[in-house]
Amino acid sequence: MPVKIRLSRQGRKKRPFYHIVVADSRAPRDGRFIERIGSYNPLTNPATIELNFDRALDWLQKGAQPTDTCRAILSYKGVMLKKHLLEGVKKGALTPEQAEAKFQDWVSQKEAKIKAKIDSLAKGEAEEMKKRMEAESKVRDARAQEIAKKRAEMAAKEADSQAESTSEETENAEA
C-alpha cells in the first residue's frame, strides 16, 4: 500500500484551508486518510503552518512519499533536514550530537528569517497606514479650505445684499 503525505482541501470557495494528511495514494484527495498531521493556511502572510513534527518525521522514515507541495512545507519546517541528518547518523557520517547541533543551528536561523519577514511586513504596513493618513489629512484640509472660501463668499454676498437693502430703505425714507 503506497502511502502519501498530501494536502486535503477544506474551506469555502476561494478561501482555501488545507489539512496535511497521511493517506493511501489511491484514496480521493479529500476522502479517507490514515492520520492528520497538521494544517496549512496559505491566506495569511507568511503562511500559517501547524505540523506535528514527530509524526511527520516518523511517517517519512516509514517510507511515506510527500507530494511536491507537502515536500516544500516539510522542508520549510525542517522535517526533511532532520530526516536527512538522521540518515547520516545511521550511516555513521555524523554523531547524534553533531546532527542535533546542525539542526538547532538551522532552526535558529530559520526563526530569525521568519521574524525578520514578519517585522518587515509590520513596518511596511505601518508606513502604508501613515502615508494613507497623511493623504487623507491633506484632502480634509483642502476640503476645509474650500468650505471656508465658499462661506466667506456667501457672507460677502449677504453683507452686500444687506447693505443694498439698507441703502434702499434710507433712500425710500428720504423720499
C-alpha positions in Angstrom: 0.0 0.0 0.0 1.8 3.2 -1.2 1.4 5.9 1.4 1.5 9.7 0.6 1.7 12.8 2.7 -0.5 15.3 1.0 -2.9 18.2 1.4 -6.6 17.8 1.9 -8.6 20.9 0.9 -11.1 22.4 3.3 -12.6 25.9 3.4 -15.1 27.6 1.2 -14.8 28.8 -2.4 -11.8 31.0 -3.0 -10.8 30.7 0.7 -8.7 27.5 0.9 -7.5 25.9 4.1 -5.6 22.6 4.0 -5.1 19.7 6.3 -1.8 17.8 6.0 -2.7 14.2 5.9 -1.1 10.8 5.5 -3.3 8.8 3.1 -3.3 5.8 0.8 -2.3 7.1 -2.7 -5.5 5.5 -4.1 -7.8 7.4 -1.8 -9.5 10.6 -3.2 -8.0 14.0 -2.4 -10.5 15.0 0.3 -11.5 11.4 1.1 -10.2 8.8 3.5 -6.9 9.3 5.2 -4.8 7.4 7.8 -3.7 10.3 10.0 -4.0 14.1 10.1 -0.6 15.5 11.0 -1.1 19.2 10.5 -2.7 22.2 8.8 -1.7 24.8 6.3 -3.3 28.2 5.7 -1.9 29.9 2.6 -4.1 33.1 3.0 -2.0 34.5 5.9 1.3 36.3 5.3 3.5 34.4 6.0 1.5 31.2 5.5 0.4 29.6 8.8 1.7 26.0 9.1 0.9 23.8 12.1 2.6 20.5 12.0 3.1 17.5 14.3 6.9 17.4 13.7 7.5 13.9 15.3 4.6 12.2 13.5 5.6 13.7 10.1 9.2 12.5 10.6 8.0 9.1 11.7 5.9 8.7 8.5 8.8 9.8 6.3 11.1 7.3 8.0 8.5 4.6 7.3 8.6 5.4 3.6 5.6 7.8 3.1 6.2 9.9 0.0 5.2 13.6 0.2 3.7 15.4 -2.7 5.6 18.4 -4.1 3.7 21.0 -2.0 4.0 18.9 1.1 7.7 18.4 0.5 8.1 22.2 0.4 6.1 22.5 3.6 8.1 19.8 5.3 11.3 21.4 4.2 10.2 24.8 5.5 9.5 23.3 8.9 12.8 21.3 8.9 11.4 17.8 8.8 13.2 16.9 5.6 16.5 18.2 7.1 16.0 16.2 10.3 15.3 13.1 8.2 18.5 13.7 6.2 20.6 14.2 9.3 19.2 11.0 10.9 20.1 9.0 7.8 23.6 10.4 8.1 23.7 9.2 11.7 22.6 5.7 10.6 25.4 5.6 8.0 28.0 6.7 10.5 28.8 10.1 8.8 27.6 12.1 11.9 27.2 11.5 15.6 23.8 12.2 17.1 25.2 15.2 18.9 26.5 16.7 15.7 23.3 16.1 13.9 21.3 17.8 16.7 23.7 20.8 16.8 23.3 21.3 13.0 19.6 21.0 13.2 19.4 23.5 16.1 21.6 26.0 14.2 19.3 25.7 11.2 16.2 26.2 13.3 17.5 29.3 15.0 18.5 30.8 11.5 15.1 29.9 10.1 13.2 31.5 13.1 15.3 34.7 12.6 14.4 34.8 8.9 10.7 34.4 9.7 10.8 37.0 12.5 12.6 39.4 10.1 9.9 38.9 7.5 7.1 39.5 10.0 8.8 42.6 11.3 9.3 44.0 7.7 5.7 43.3 6.9 4.5 45.1 10.1 6.9 48.0 9.4 5.6 48.3 5.8 2.0 48.1 6.9 2.7 50.9 9.5 4.4 53.1 6.8 1.5 52.5 4.4 -1.0 53.5 7.1 1.0 56.6 7.8 1.0 57.6 4.1 -2.7 57.0 3.9 -3.4 59.1 6.9 -1.2 62.0 5.6 -3.0 61.8 2.2 -6.4 61.8 4.0 -5.4 64.8 6.1 -4.3 66.7 3.0 -7.7 66.0 1.4 -9.5 67.0 4.6 -7.6 70.3 4.8 -8.3 71.1 1.1 -12.0 70.5 1.6 -12.0 72.6 4.8 -10.3 75.5 2.8 -12.9 75.2 0.0 -15.8 75.3 2.5 -14.2 78.3 4.3 -13.8 80.1 0.9 -17.5 79.4 0.0 -18.7 80.6 3.4 -16.6 83.8 3.1 -18.1 84.4 -0.4 -21.6 83.8 0.9 -21.0 86.1 3.8 -19.7 88.8 1.5 -22.8 88.4 -0.8 -25.1 88.5 2.2 -23.3 91.7 3.5 -23.6 93.3 0.1 -27.3 92.4 -0.1 -27.9 93.8 3.4 -26.0 97.0 2.5 -28.1 97.4 -0.6 -31.3 96.8 1.3 -30.4 99.3 4.0 -29.4 101.9 1.3 -32.7 101.4 -0.4 -34.6 101.8 2.9 -32.7 105.0 3.6 -33.5 106.3 0.0 -37.1 105.4 0.5 -37.2 107.1 3.9 -35.7 110.3 2.5 -38.1 110.4 -0.4 
